[in-house]
Amino acid sequence: MITLVLADLAIVAVGLAVGAALALFVVDAVRQMNLPADR
């Protein structure tokens, strides 16, 4: 049972990491579109 819990936690951690990376990527893309191109 402990191994199943650890596997679930690992899957959740990977999912959160991927979600955070996608969120940062989207936010960065939006900021680049909103900011002027001279920067």
Buried (B, 14 or more C-beta within 10 A) or exposed (E): EEEEEEEEEEEEEEEEEEEEEEEEEEEEEEEEEEEEEEE
